[in-house]
Amino acid sequence: MKASAVKLIALSATLLGTAALATDVKVVIPYYSAATEPFFKKMEAGYEKAHPGVDIKLEIVNWDNLYDKLTTDIAGGTAPDISIIGTRWLTDFVKNDIVEPLDGYMSATVKGGFIDAFLEPGKLQGKIYGLPVAASARAMYYNKDVLAKAGVKNPPRTWTELQSVCKKIVAANIKDTYCFGLQGKEVETDAYWYYALWSYGGDVVSGGKSGVNSAAAVKAANLYKSLITNKYTQPGVTGYSRENVQDLFKQGRLGFVITAPFLIGQIAKEAPKLNYGITAIPKGTKQATYGVTDSIALFKTSRVKKEAFDFMAYVLDARQHIEFTKNEGFLPIAKGEASDPYFTNNAQLKIFTNLLPVAKFAPNIADWEKVADATSRALQSIYLGQKDVKAALNGAASEANQVIK
């Protein structure tokens, strides 16, 4: 064989080898914490080692920028192959034919590995469009030392009891300390109010219309307004995001705050001496909590759908994914995670998991973010005393109904 022919064969082999390594899978991941990128880098390395023909291209994006980035990339024809998204975005993405149904890619084993309660939010029109990657519920944290100084032995079970406890905390005149941390700024300002709304039997959407101006909604808004008026909350609530309110609690300056399981890990690292407990969100007429999931979705424009889904399934396998769940402070999304001693022996996490049967999720409606924004703005106007409760909620419901239609 001539030397030129040998070189040509060698070159062809090199090109074929390069081509085999050229199956890129673009993956967009939102930033949850400092643990996010190391975990997904580990997943990337592990998957590529087992699949030398695939190159995972990770991009970490801040949550606040994720929705805008994805919609911009989609419009520009540069959408990723897969991305973690807020599950509430799925309705818009399905409506606009942006994401791929996953049923055809999923084995019965993969599907059966998920906890049903967290698989449901990713279902639309009878098909699964998003697989849960992160799950959470909400409960109320309380500062045991603050309660003790106010002469209170047990955390309140109802909103009426909470108001009574707040009165005692204020009377105790504990320096730089407030009773109830109330969020009034940024993402989930509306959700912080849903806790009370749902507890009074209301709903965000009911009968195809907004429920944010129902009798239960008015009662819930009046409750929060009274907490502000009586100085049971921190001053200037509209200047406090979820993180800001959590920081007050970690500093020992709040009696109560409602938030997710991830605060447990933050306290362990940042305020290990904080003497606190966790209990259910107070009842109105019923018990309720907010259930939240984030999902991984497969984009329809992907040219490597099989490989993209395969990487998705690899990440979500309970044997790997449990590390993400633990590090980020979430609830288990898979049955294999839920049976791990880390969860079964953790009394604090059990409080959250025990609330899952009464969990409410954000409704699957198109342009949900517009509804959430209208509700948040109405609540801010109430908290600031700029609008009457009924007038503000009627305005939010009117805006919401235009979107729901």
C-alpha positions as a Markdown table, in Angstrom:
| # | Residue | x | y | z |
|---|---|---|---|---|
| 1 | Met | 0.0 | 0.0 | 0.0 |
| 2 | Lys | 1.3 | 3.4 | -0.9 |
| 3 | Ala | 2.3 | 5.8 | 1.8 |
| 4 | Ser | -0.2 | 8.4 | 0.5 |
| 5 | Ala | -3.0 | 5.8 | 0.8 |
| 6 | Val | -1.9 | 5.0 | 4.4 |
| 7 | Lys | -1.9 | 8.7 | 5.3 |
| 8 | Leu | -5.4 | 9.0 | 3.7 |
| 9 | Ile | -6.8 | 6.1 | 5.8 |
| 10 | Ala | -5.2 | 7.5 | 8.9 |
| 11 | Leu | -6.7 | 10.9 | 8.2 |
| 12 | Ser | -10.1 | 9.4 | 7.6 |
| 13 | Ala | -9.8 | 7.5 | 10.9 |
| 14 | Thr | -8.9 | 10.7 | 12.6 |
| 15 | Leu | -11.8 | 12.6 | 11.1 |
| 16 | Leu | -14.2 | 9.7 | 12.0 |
| 17 | Gly | -12.9 | 9.8 | 15.5 |
| 18 | Thr | -13.4 | 13.5 | 15.7 |
| 19 | Ala | -16.9 | 13.1 | 14.4 |
| 20 | Ala | -17.6 | 10.5 | 17.0 |
| 21 | Leu | -16.6 | 12.9 | 19.7 |
| 22 | Ala | -18.6 | 15.7 | 18.2 |
| 23 | Thr | -22.1 | 14.9 | 19.6 |
| 24 | Asp | -22.4 | 18.0 | 21.7 |
| 25 | Val | -25.3 | 18.2 | 24.2 |
| 26 | Lys | -26.0 | 21.8 | 25.4 |
| 27 | Val | -27.3 | 21.9 | 28.9 |
| 28 | Val | -28.5 | 25.0 | 30.8 |
| 29 | Ile | -28.5 | 24.8 | 34.6 |
| 30 | Pro | -29.7 | 27.6 | 37.0 |
| 31 | Tyr | -27.6 | 28.5 | 39.9 |
| 32 | Tyr | -29.0 | 27.3 | 43.2 |
| 33 | Ser | -26.0 | 27.6 | 45.4 |
| 34 | Ala | -22.2 | 27.2 | 45.4 |
| 35 | Ala | -22.8 | 23.4 | 45.3 |
| 36 | Thr | -24.7 | 23.5 | 41.9 |
| 37 | Glu | -21.8 | 23.8 | 39.5 |
| 38 | Pro | -19.5 | 21.2 | 41.2 |
| 39 | Phe | -22.4 | 18.6 | 41.2 |
| 40 | Phe | -23.1 | 19.1 | 37.5 |
| 41 | Lys | -19.5 | 19.1 | 36.6 |
| 42 | Lys | -19.2 | 15.7 | 38.3 |
| 43 | Met | -22.3 | 14.5 | 36.3 |
| 44 | Glu | -20.7 | 15.8 | 33.1 |
| 45 | Ala | -17.4 | 14.0 | 33.8 |
| 46 | Gly | -19.1 | 10.7 | 34.9 |
| 47 | Tyr | -21.4 | 10.6 | 31.9 |
| 48 | Glu | -18.7 | 11.5 | 29.3 |
| 49 | Lys | -16.5 | 8.8 | 30.8 |
| 50 | Ala | -19.2 | 6.2 | 30.2 |
| 51 | His | -20.2 | 7.7 | 26.8 |
| 52 | Pro | -17.0 | 8.9 | 25.1 |
| 53 | Gly | -18.9 | 9.9 | 22.0 |
| 54 | Val | -20.8 | 12.6 | 23.8 |
| 55 | Asp | -19.6 | 16.0 | 24.9 |
| 56 | Ile | -21.8 | 17.7 | 27.6 |
| 57 | Lys | -21.7 | 21.5 | 27.3 |
| 58 | Leu | -22.8 | 23.0 | 30.6 |
| 59 | Glu | -23.9 | 26.6 | 31.1 |
| 60 | Ile | -24.8 | 27.9 | 34.6 |
| 61 | Val | -27.2 | 30.8 | 34.6 |
| 62 | Asn | -28.6 | 32.8 | 37.5 |
| 63 | Trp | -32.3 | 32.1 | 38.2 |
| 64 | Asp | -33.3 | 35.7 | 37.8 |
| 65 | Asn | -32.0 | 35.7 | 34.2 |
| 66 | Leu | -33.0 | 32.2 | 33.2 |
| 67 | Tyr | -36.4 | 32.7 | 31.7 |
| 68 | Asp | -35.3 | 35.8 | 29.7 |
| 69 | Lys | -32.2 | 33.9 | 28.5 |
| 70 | Leu | -34.2 | 30.9 | 27.3 |
| 71 | Thr | -36.8 | 32.9 | 25.5 |
| 72 | Thr | -34.1 | 35.0 | 23.8 |
| 73 | Asp | -32.2 | 31.8 | 22.8 |
| 74 | Ile | -35.3 | 30.1 | 21.5 |
| 75 | Ala | -36.2 | 33.2 | 19.4 |
| 76 | Gly | -32.7 | 33.3 | 18.1 |
| 77 | Gly | -32.6 | 29.6 | 17.2 |
| 78 | Thr | -29.9 | 28.8 | 19.7 |
| 79 | Ala | -32.0 | 27.0 | 22.4 |
| 80 | Pro | -30.2 | 24.4 | 24.5 |
| 81 | Asp | -30.9 | 20.7 | 24.1 |
| 82 | Ile | -32.1 | 20.4 | 27.7 |
| 83 | Ser | -32.5 | 22.9 | 30.5 |
| 84 | Ile | -33.8 | 23.0 | 34.1 |
| 85 | Ile | -36.8 | 25.4 | 34.1 |
| 86 | Gly | -39.5 | 26.5 | 36.6 |
| 87 | Thr | -42.2 | 23.9 | 36.1 |
| 88 | Arg | -44.8 | 26.8 | 35.9 |
| 89 | Trp | -43.1 | 27.8 | 32.6 |
| 90 | Leu | -44.1 | 24.5 | 30.9 |
| 91 | Thr | -47.5 | 25.6 | 29.9 |
| 92 | Asp | -46.1 | 28.5 | 27.8 |
| 93 | Phe | -43.4 | 26.2 | 26.3 |
| 94 | Val | -46.0 | 23.5 | 25.4 |
| 95 | Lys | -48.4 | 26.1 | 24.0 |
| 96 | Asn | -45.7 | 27.4 | 21.8 |
| 97 | Asp | -44.4 | 24.0 | 20.7 |
| 98 | Ile | -41.0 | 24.6 | 22.3 |
| 99 | Val | -40.5 | 21.4 | 24.4 |
| 100 | Glu | -40.7 | 17.8 | 23.5 |
| 101 | Pro | -43.0 | 15.2 | 25.2 |
| 102 | Leu | -40.8 | 12.8 | 27.1 |
| 103 | Asp | -43.1 | 9.7 | 27.3 |
| 104 | Gly | -41.5 | 8.1 | 24.2 |
| 105 | Tyr | -38.0 | 8.3 | 25.6 |
| 106 | Met | -38.9 | 7.1 | 29.1 |
| 107 | Ser | -38.8 | 3.5 | 30.2 |
| 108 | Ala | -41.2 | 2.2 | 32.8 |
| 109 | Thr | -38.3 | 1.9 | 35.2 |
| 110 | Val | -37.3 | 5.6 | 34.9 |
| 111 | Lys | -40.9 | 6.8 | 35.2 |
| 112 | Gly | -41.7 | 4.5 | 38.1 |
| 113 | Gly | -38.7 | 5.8 | 40.0 |
| 114 | Phe | -40.3 | 9.2 | 40.7 |
| 115 | Ile | -42.5 | 10.2 | 43.6 |
| 116 | Asp | -45.9 | 10.6 | 42.0 |
| 117 | Ala | -46.7 | 13.9 | 43.7 |
| 118 | Phe | -43.7 | 15.5 | 42.1 |
| 119 | Leu | -44.2 | 13.9 | 38.7 |
| 120 | Glu | -47.7 | 15.3 | 38.3 |
| 121 | Pro | -46.8 | 19.0 | 37.8 |
| 122 | Gly | -44.8 | 18.2 | 34.7 |
| 123 | Lys | -47.8 | 16.6 | 33.0 |
| 124 | Leu | -49.9 | 18.6 | 30.5 |
| 125 | Gln | -52.5 | 17.4 | 28.0 |
| 126 | Gly | -51.9 | 13.8 | 29.2 |
| 127 | Lys | -48.2 | 13.8 | 28.4 |
| 128 | Ile | -45.1 | 14.3 | 30.5 |
| 129 | Tyr | -43.1 | 17.4 | 29.3 |
| 130 | Gly | -40.9 | 17.9 | 32.4 |
| 131 | Leu | -39.2 | 15.6 | 34.8 |
| 132 | Pro | -38.7 | 16.9 | 38.4 |
| 133 | Val | -35.2 | 17.8 | 39.3 |
| 134 | Ala | -35.8 | 19.8 | 42.5 |
| 135 | Ala | -38.8 | 19.7 | 44.8 |
| 136 | Ser | -39.8 | 21.6 | 47.9 |
| 137 | Ala | -42.6 | 22.4 | 50.2 |
| 138 | Arg | -43.0 | 25.2 | 52.8 |
| 139 | Ala | -43.2 | 25.2 | 56.6 |
| 140 | Met | -42.8 | 27.7 | 59.4 |
| 141 | Tyr | -39.5 | 28.1 | 61.2 |
| 142 | Tyr | -39.7 | 29.5 | 64.7 |
| 143 | Asn | -37.0 | 30.9 | 67.1 |
| 144 | Lys | -37.3 | 29.0 | 70.4 |
| 145 | Asp | -35.4 | 31.6 | 72.4 |
| 146 | Val | -37.6 | 34.5 | 71.1 |
| 147 | Leu | -40.7 | 32.5 | 72.1 |
| 148 | Ala | -39.2 | 31.7 | 75.5 |
| 149 | Lys | -38.5 | 35.4 | 76.2 |
| 150 | Ala | -42.1 | 36.2 | 75.4 |
| 151 | Gly | -43.3 | 33.5 | 77.7 |
| 152 | Val | -44.6 | 31.2 | 74.9 |
| 153 | Lys | -44.0 | 27.5 | 75.2 |
| 154 | Asn | -45.4 | 26.1 | 71.9 |
| 155 | Pro | -45.5 | 27.5 | 68.3 |
| 156 | Pro | -48.9 | 28.6 | 67.1 |
| 157 | Arg | -51.1 | 26.3 | 65.1 |
| 158 | Thr | -53.5 | 28.9 | 63.7 |
| 159 | Trp | -53.3 | 32.4 | 62.4 |
| 160 | Thr | -55.3 | 33.6 | 65.4 |
| 161 | Glu | -52.8 | 32.0 | 67.8 |
| 162 | Leu | -49.9 | 33.5 | 65.8 |
| 163 | Gln | -51.4 | 37.0 | 66.3 |
| 164 | Ser | -51.6 | 36.3 | 70.0 |
| 165 | Val | -48.0 | 35.2 | 70.2 |
| 166 | Cys | -46.9 | 38.2 | 68.2 |
| 167 | Lys | -48.6 | 40.5 | 70.7 |
| 168 | Lys | -46.6 | 38.8 | 73.5 |
| 169 | Ile | -43.3 | 39.1 | 71.5 |
| 170 | Val | -43.9 | 42.8 | 70.9 |
| 171 | Ala | -44.8 | 43.3 | 74.6 |
| 172 | Ala | -41.5 | 41.5 | 75.6 |
| 173 | Asn | -39.6 | 44.4 | 73.8 |
| 174 | Ile | -36.8 | 42.2 | 72.6 |
| 175 | Lys | -34.1 | 44.4 | 71.0 |
| 176 | Asp | -34.1 | 44.5 | 67.2 |
| 177 | Thr | -36.5 | 41.5 | 67.0 |
| 178 | Tyr | -39.8 | 41.2 | 65.2 |
| 179 | Cys | -42.4 | 38.5 | 65.3 |
| 180 | Phe | -43.3 | 37.5 | 61.8 |
| 181 | Gly | -41.0 | 37.8 | 58.8 |
| 182 | Leu | -43.1 | 38.9 | 55.8 |
| 183 | Gln | -41.7 | 38.9 | 52.2 |
| 184 | Gly | -42.8 | 41.8 | 50.0 |
| 185 | Lys | -40.2 | 42.0 | 47.2 |
| 186 | Glu | -39.1 | 40.0 | 44.2 |
| 187 | Val | -39.9 | 36.4 | 43.2 |
| 188 | Glu | -42.5 | 34.6 | 45.4 |
| 189 | Thr | -43.9 | 37.7 | 47.0 |
| 190 | Asp | -47.3 | 36.4 | 45.7 |
| 191 | Ala | -46.5 | 32.8 | 47.0 |
| 192 | Tyr | -45.9 | 34.2 | 50.5 |
| 193 | Trp | -49.5 | 35.4 | 50.6 |
| 194 | Tyr | -50.8 | 32.1 | 49.1 |
| 195 | Tyr | -49.9 | 30.4 | 52.3 |
| 196 | Ala | -52.7 | 32.4 | 54.1 |
| 197 | Leu | -55.0 | 32.3 | 51.0 |
| 198 | Trp | -55.0 | 28.5 | 50.8 |
| 199 | Ser | -55.3 | 28.1 | 54.5 |
| 200 | Tyr | -58.6 | 30.0 | 54.4 |
| 201 | Gly | -59.9 | 27.7 | 51.6 |
| 202 | Gly | -59.2 | 30.1 | 48.7 |
| 203 | Asp | -57.4 | 29.4 | 45.4 |
| 204 | Val | -55.3 | 31.3 | 42.9 |
| 205 | Val | -57.5 | 30.2 | 40.0 |
| 206 | Ser | -61.0 | 28.8 | 40.5 |
| 207 | Gly | -63.5 | 27.8 | 37.8 |
| 208 | Gly | -61.4 | 29.3 | 35.0 |
| 209 | Lys | -61.1 | 32.7 | 36.7 |
| 210 | Ser | -58.8 | 34.4 | 39.1 |
| 211 | Gly | -59.5 | 33.7 | 42.8 |
| 212 | Val | -57.3 | 36.5 | 44.2 |
| 213 | Asn | -60.3 | 38.6 | 45.0 |
| 214 | Ser | -62.4 | 35.9 | 46.7 |
| 215 | Ala | -63.6 | 36.2 | 50.3 |
| 216 | Ala | -60.8 | 34.0 | 51.4 |
| 217 | Ala | -58.3 | 36.2 | 49.5 |
| 218 | Val | -59.6 | 39.3 | 51.2 |
| 219 | Lys | -59.4 | 37.6 | 54.6 |
| 220 | Ala | -55.8 | 36.6 | 53.9 |
| 221 | Ala | -54.7 | 40.0 | 52.7 |
| 222 | Asn | -56.4 | 41.7 | 55.7 |
| 223 | Leu | -54.5 | 39.3 | 58.0 |
| 224 | Tyr | -51.1 | 40.3 | 56.6 |
| 225 | Lys | -52.1 | 43.9 | 56.6 |
| 226 | Ser | -53.0 | 43.7 | 60.3 |
| 227 | Leu | -49.7 | 42.1 | 61.0 |
| 228 | Ile | -48.0 | 45.1 | 59.5 |
| 229 | Thr | -50.3 | 47.6 | 61.1 |
| 230 | Asn | -49.7 | 46.1 | 64.6 |
| 231 | Lys | -46.0 | 46.1 | 64.0 |
| 232 | Tyr | -45.8 | 42.3 | 64.2 |
| 233 | Thr | -43.6 | 42.2 | 61.0 |
| 234 | Gln | -40.3 | 43.8 | 60.3 |
| 235 | Pro | -40.7 | 47.4 | 59.1 |
| 236 | Gly | -40.7 | 48.1 | 55.3 |
| 237 | Val | -41.7 | 44.7 | 54.2 |
| 238 | Thr | -41.8 | 45.7 | 50.5 |
| 239 | Gly | -38.0 | 46.0 | 50.7 |
| 240 | Tyr | -37.5 | 42.4 | 51.8 |
| 241 | Ser | -37.0 | 39.5 | 49.4 |
| 242 | Arg | -37.2 | 35.9 | 50.5 |
| 243 | Glu | -33.4 | 35.9 | 51.1 |
| 244 | Asn | -33.6 | 39.1 | 53.1 |
| 245 | Val | -36.3 | 37.7 | 55.4 |
| 246 | Gln | -34.4 | 34.4 | 55.8 |
| 247 | Asp | -31.3 | 36.5 | 56.8 |
| 248 | Leu | -33.2 | 38.2 | 59.6 |
| 249 | Phe | -34.2 | 34.8 | 60.9 |
| 250 | Lys | -30.6 | 33.5 | 60.8 |
| 251 | Gln | -29.6 | 36.6 | 62.7 |
| 252 | Gly | -32.0 | 35.6 | 65.5 |
| 253 | Arg | -34.2 | 38.7 | 64.8 |
| 254 | Leu | -37.5 | 37.0 | 63.9 |
| 255 | Gly | -39.9 | 34.8 | 65.8 |
| 256 | Phe | -41.2 | 33.2 | 62.6 |
| 257 | Val | -40.5 | 32.9 | 58.9 |
| 258 | Ile | -42.1 | 30.6 | 56.3 |
| 259 | Thr | -39.8 | 29.1 | 53.8 |
| 260 | Ala | -38.3 | 25.9 | 52.3 |
| 261 | Pro | -36.2 | 23.1 | 53.6 |
| 262 | Phe | -33.0 | 24.6 | 52.3 |
| 263 | Leu | -32.9 | 27.1 | 55.2 |
| 264 | Ile | -31.9 | 24.1 | 57.4 |
| 265 | Gly | -28.6 | 23.8 | 55.6 |
| 266 | Gln | -28.0 | 27.5 | 55.6 |
| 267 | Ile | -28.6 | 27.7 | 59.4 |
| 268 | Ala | -26.2 | 24.8 | 60.0 |
| 269 | Lys | -23.5 | 26.7 | 58.1 |
| 270 | Glu | -24.2 | 30.3 | 59.0 |
| 271 | Ala | -25.9 | 30.3 | 62.3 |
| 272 | Pro | -25.2 | 26.9 | 64.0 |
| 273 | Lys | -26.0 | 28.2 | 67.5 |
| 274 | Leu | -29.5 | 29.3 | 66.5 |
| 275 | Asn | -32.1 | 27.6 | 68.7 |
| 276 | Tyr | -35.0 | 27.0 | 66.3 |
| 277 | Gly | -37.8 | 24.5 | 65.4 |
| 278 | Ile | -40.0 | 23.9 | 62.4 |
| 279 | Thr | -43.8 | 23.5 | 62.3 |
| 280 | Ala | -46.7 | 23.5 | 59.9 |
| 281 | Ile | -47.9 | 26.8 | 58.4 |
| 282 | Pro | -50.7 | 28.1 | 60.6 |
| 283 | Lys | -54.2 | 27.0 | 59.8 |
| 284 | Gly | -57.0 | 29.3 | 58.8 |
| 285 | Thr | -59.9 | 26.9 | 58.1 |
| 286 | Lys | -57.6 | 24.2 | 56.8 |
| 287 | Gln | -54.0 | 23.1 | 56.6 |
| 288 | Ala | -52.1 | 24.0 | 53.4 |
| 289 | Thr | -48.6 | 24.5 | 52.1 |
| 290 | Tyr | -46.9 | 25.5 | 48.8 |
| 291 | Gly | -45.5 | 22.6 | 46.7 |
| 292 | Val | -42.8 | 23.7 | 44.2 |
| 293 | Thr | -40.9 | 21.8 | 41.6 |
| 294 | Asp | -38.3 | 22.6 | 39.0 |
| 295 | Ser | -38.2 | 20.4 | 35.9 |
| 296 | Ile | -35.8 | 19.3 | 33.2 |
| 297 | Ala | -37.2 | 19.8 | 29.8 |
| 298 | Leu | -36.1 | 18.6 | 26.3 |
| 299 | Phe | -36.3 | 21.2 | 23.6 |
| 300 | Lys | -37.9 | 20.4 | 20.3 |
| 301 | Thr | -35.2 | 22.0 | 18.2 |
| 302 | Ser | -32.6 | 19.6 | 19.7 |
| 303 | Arg | -30.8 | 17.4 | 17.1 |
| 304 | Val | -29.5 | 15.1 | 19.8 |
| 305 | Lys | -32.7 | 14.3 | 21.7 |
| 306 | Lys | -31.8 | 10.7 | 22.5 |
| 307 | Glu | -28.4 | 11.7 | 23.9 |
| 308 | Ala | -29.9 | 14.7 | 25.7 |
| 309 | Phe | -32.6 | 12.6 | 27.4 |
| 310 | Asp | -30.1 | 9.9 | 28.3 |
| 311 | Phe | -28.0 | 12.5 | 30.1 |
| 312 | Met | -31.2 | 13.8 | 31.8 |
| 313 | Ala | -32.0 | 10.3 | 33.0 |
| 314 | Tyr | -28.4 | 9.8 | 34.3 |
| 315 | Val | -28.6 | 13.0 | 36.4 |
| 316 | Leu | -32.0 | 12.1 | 37.8 |
| 317 | Asp | -31.0 | 8.5 | 38.8 |
| 318 | Ala | -31.5 | 8.4 | 42.5 |
| 319 | Arg | -28.0 | 7.1 | 43.1 |
| 320 | Gln | -26.5 | 10.3 | 41.6 |
| 321 | His | -29.3 | 12.8 | 42.2 |
| 322 | Ile | -29.5 | 12.3 | 46.0 |
| 323 | Glu | -26.2 | 14.3 | 46.3 |
| 324 | Phe | -27.9 | 17.3 | 44.6 |
| 325 | Thr | -31.0 | 17.0 | 46.8 |
| 326 | Lys | -28.9 | 16.9 | 50.0 |
| 327 | Asn | -26.5 | 19.7 | 49.0 |
| 328 | Glu | -29.2 | 22.0 | 47.8 |
| 329 | Gly | -31.6 | 21.3 | 50.7 |
| 330 | Phe | -34.5 | 19.9 | 48.7 |
| 331 | Leu | -37.0 | 17.2 | 49.2 |
| 332 | Pro | -36.4 | 13.8 | 47.5 |
| 333 | Ile | -38.0 | 13.6 | 44.0 |
| 334 | Ala | -37.3 | 9.8 | 43.6 |
| 335 | Lys | -38.5 | 6.9 | 45.7 |
| 336 | Gly | -34.9 | 5.7 | 45.9 |
| 337 | Glu | -33.9 | 9.0 | 47.6 |
| 338 | Ala | -36.9 | 9.1 | 49.9 |
| 339 | Ser | -35.9 | 5.7 | 51.4 |
| 340 | Asp | -32.4 | 6.9 | 52.3 |
| 341 | Pro | -31.7 | 7.2 | 56.0 |
| 342 | Tyr | -30.7 | 10.9 | 55.5 |
| 343 | Phe | -34.4 | 11.5 | 54.9 |
| 344 | Thr | -36.1 | 8.8 | 56.9 |
| 345 | Asn | -34.1 | 9.7 | 60.1 |
| 346 | Asn | -34.4 | 13.4 | 59.7 |
| 347 | Ala | -37.2 | 14.8 | 61.9 |
| 348 | Gln | -37.0 | 18.3 | 60.5 |
| 349 | Leu | -37.4 | 17.1 | 56.9 |
| 350 | Lys | -40.3 | 14.9 | 57.9 |
| 351 | Ile | -42.3 | 18.0 | 58.8 |
| 352 | Phe | -42.1 | 19.1 | 55.2 |
| 353 | Thr | -42.8 | 15.7 | 53.7 |
| 354 | Asn | -45.8 | 15.2 | 56.0 |
| 355 | Leu | -47.3 | 18.3 | 54.5 |
| 356 | Leu | -47.1 | 17.1 | 50.9 |
| 357 | Pro | -50.7 | 15.6 | 51.0 |
| 358 | Val | -52.0 | 19.2 | 51.5 |
| 359 | Ala | -49.6 | 20.9 | 49.1 |
| 360 | Lys | -50.9 | 23.3 | 46.5 |
| 361 | Phe | -49.0 | 24.0 | 43.3 |
| 362 | Ala | -49.0 | 27.1 | 41.0 |
| 363 | Pro | -51.7 | 26.5 | 38.4 |
| 364 | Asn | -50.6 | 25.4 | 34.9 |
| 365 | Ile | -51.8 | 28.4 | 32.9 |
| 366 | Ala | -50.1 | 30.2 | 30.0 |
| 367 | Asp | -48.2 | 33.5 | 30.9 |
| 368 | Trp | -48.3 | 32.6 | 34.6 |
| 369 | Glu | -45.6 | 35.1 | 35.4 |
| 370 | Lys | -47.9 | 37.9 | 34.4 |
| 371 | Val | -50.5 | 36.7 | 36.9 |
| 372 | Ala | -47.9 | 36.4 | 39.6 |
| 373 | Asp | -46.6 | 39.9 | 38.9 |
| 374 | Ala | -50.1 | 41.4 | 39.0 |
| 375 | Thr | -50.7 | 39.7 | 42.3 |
| 376 | Ser | -47.4 | 40.8 | 43.8 |
| 377 | Arg | -48.0 | 44.5 | 42.8 |
| 378 | Ala | -51.4 | 44.4 | 44.4 |
| 379 | Leu | -50.0 | 43.0 | 47.6 |
| 380 | Gln | -47.3 | 45.6 | 47.7 |
| 381 | Ser | -49.8 | 48.4 | 47.3 |
| 382 | Ile | -51.8 | 46.9 | 50.3 |
| 383 | Tyr | -48.7 | 46.5 | 52.4 |
| 384 | Leu | -47.7 | 50.2 | 51.7 |
| 385 | Gly | -51.2 | 51.4 | 52.5 |
| 386 | Gln | -51.6 | 52.8 | 49.0 |
| 387 | Lys | -54.8 | 50.9 | 48.2 |
| 388 | Asp | -57.7 | 49.4 | 49.9 |
| 389 | Val | -57.5 | 45.6 | 50.1 |
| 390 | Lys | -60.6 | 44.9 | 48.0 |
| 391 | Ala | -59.7 | 47.5 | 45.4 |
| 392 | Ala | -56.2 | 46.2 | 45.0 |
| 393 | Leu | -57.2 | 42.5 | 44.8 |
| 394 | Asn | -60.0 | 43.4 | 42.3 |
| 395 | Gly | -57.4 | 45.1 | 40.1 |
| 396 | Ala | -55.1 | 42.1 | 40.3 |
| 397 | Ala | -58.0 | 39.7 | 39.5 |
| 398 | Ser | -59.0 | 41.8 | 36.5 |
| 399 | Glu | -55.4 | 41.7 | 35.1 |
| 400 | Ala | -55.2 | 38.0 | 35.8 |
| 401 | Asn | -58.4 | 37.2 | 34.0 |
| 402 | Gln | -57.2 | 38.9 | 30.9 |
| 403 | Val | -54.2 | 36.5 | 30.9 |
| 404 | Ile | -56.3 | 33.4 | 31.8 |
| 405 | Lys | -58.7 | 34.1 | 28.9 |
